[in-house]
């Protein structure tokens, strides 16, 4: 059975008489000694608080006698809650559990009584009950604690901030209702305003780290917003729209903090309506400066309230009021004030236009940007005027994008005209860089219009010319200059002027490259960017229209230079070998294309030169197969021009690449042979013919083509014999000997013997008897070996007489060689073998 308040307070009085004297009348001591884990301790503390000495007068003054018992109990409960807050969350929970067990609130009279049909009491309900039972004097004391700098009283000492402020808000709100009902508007406004402030303070306390009750904070913010609304409504009914607007804004902000967006939006809209009343009143009075400020507040309120439809008109009203204010100053002869006001008007037009632009109201944006531009012009603020004209053009460009094609062309033309006006203003403001960029925008706009190619190229040219001034006067960095050149190049390329585009890319890339070179900087990204830009330049040169063959050559040279510059830049980055190769390969291909053009023009000499350049570049790129192919093409072109020496040299270069770099030996052999053939057509070049043949033979040997090598060595020896002289015959002998050695490698001993014999004869003609003797001995030994092979070889399928006859022949040749070498004993032995096989 739950105790009634009377029984409870009798018990508290009895318990209080049993406690020690130090706890009498001093609540802090009672609070410090309370144990929230003990129901008995909580009861004892409640008794101490409600009977504490020194507070009796406060209790008598604060509580109505008819409800004093309940009020004292409620005050004691809230005082214990403050102490529990400071101790721990567990202490708050234990106290709450105690309150729920021991107290309930009746439906009818809201007193703390014990009835089965009563409700569990909450901390917030206790604060509400206490606030309702306060005397007028106590209410004043309570509200005083919400004012800053008013000191302390029992409410601020014993109650937690959230309980005290929430209770104060409810008290003030109730007072406001009473005053409102009585028609005492000023007192109602004051009360509602106090309520709003108190609820705001309560919300902040609920959000504190010690409490952290976001749900209760949200409710308090909502209550505060409601109170501000009542203040605002009261001011509005009094015609004080300025104060009404401020309080509508306060209400909206409170609702936003409490997460009540719908209420906040409505309050913001009401604030906008109130500010509009203020603005129109100022306007009607001719106080345009104040009207402009108020219209600005209208905009702020409507935008925050998501009423952009209403804000649109207000933006223009701000600007109109500013302009009217400026005109009023001018009419009054106050020119300085007029200029200042006109500056504000220009800014207002700009802000209105910017707002329209964000809202995609491009038509209104265009109008207001133009008004801003005209205002800035009258103020001689050319740079700002130029900015505004550019924005006019931007709005027109947006409008063009929304129109059918035919209608869009007119908007693009207007945009170009606005950009041109921007150029004039920027030039007047001595801002060549901005003027140059505006010129580029002129070009972009005209590029959207048919039959405006001349205007596009003219605008780009003007942009580049003006930008040079910026570089000279403002010391624009090479990186910025390169970026601008690249932008101009893109525009040139888009309208098909690839030659001009290439030049711009080239200049931009060179600026970047030289900057890094001069700085001695290893900056990889800058070099890589330069390389990429050089590549773009080269591609644009390739796209450019060729007027004739000479023009093609000029463009090709520029293209090759760009590709080579790109390769150089890539090489400086490191780790970009593939890009270096790609750039050089592209350069080589350009040489090939030029060569093909010369072939078609039947100019074989120039074709050969281009093929040679291609070959060298392919080699540099590490592409030997392509390099050799280009050398071959050069050789053919030289041959067609009857330049057989040059053709032969080109064949030799191709053969060297095939053999030593491309590892394509068959092609190398063929090409060496072609070189020999070409040298044959040149009088006095027998030695070169021989050398080319020897090279071909050496390659054959390298791939184990010994029989072919032997034949070609013999051909080389014959050529050397035709050269004649000691040197020629000695070289011939060496070639014959190499042929013989190749025969030996291939097992062709008889042929080796014959070629050693040719070598001996050549050595003799060279007057080298010792070397001739050595060759004869080698010849004899080769014939002897051939004879032995016949005797000892597989004779199946052959008649004995045949191999004996062959062997006798080889022995006889050996006998002759030995005799010629002066080796008679060996000659006799060979003769004996020959005789044996002939018998």
Secondary structure, 3 states (H helix, E strand, C coil): CCCCHHHHHHHHHHHHHHCCHHHCCCHHHHHHHCCCCCHHHHHHHHHHHHCCCCCHHHHHHHECHHHHHHHHHHHHHHHHHHHHHHHCHHHHHHHHHHHHHHCEECCCCCCEECCCCCEECCHHHHHHHHHHCECHHHHHHHHHCCCCCCCCCHHHHHCCHHHHHHHHHHHHHHHHHHHHHHCCHHHHHHHHHHHHHHHHHHHHHHHCCCCCCHHHHHHHHHHHHHHHHHHHHHHHHCCCHHHHHHHHHHHHHHHHHCCCHHHHHHHHHHHHHHHHHHHHHHHHCCCHHHHHHHHHHHHHHHHHCCCHHHHHHHHHHHHHHHHHHHHHHHHCCCHHHHHHHHHHHHHHHHHHHHHHHHCCCHHHHHHHHHHHHHHHHHCCCHHHHHHHHHHHHHHHHHHHHCCCHHHHHHHHHHHHHHHHHHHHHHHHCCCHHHHHHHHHHHHHHHHCCCCCHHHHHHHHHHHHHHHHHHHHHHCCCHHHHHHHHHHHHHHHHHCCCHHHHHHHHHHHHHHHHHHHHHHCCCCHHHHHHHHHHHHHHHHHHHHCCCCCHHHHHHHHHHHHHHHHHHHHHHHHHCCCHHHHHHHHHHHHHHHHHHHHHHHHCCCHHHHHHHHHHHHHHHHHCCCHHHHHHHHHHHHHHHHHCCCHHHHHHHHHHHHHHHHHCCCCHHHHHHHHHHHHHHHHCCCCCHHHHHHHHHHHHHHHHHCCCHHHHHHHHHHHHHHHHHHCHHHHHHHHHHHHHHHHHHHHHCCCHHHHHHHHHHHHHHHHHCCCHHHHHHHHHHHHHHHHHHHHHHHHCCCCCCCHHHHHHHHHHHHHHHHHHHHHHCCHHHHHHHHHHHHHHHC
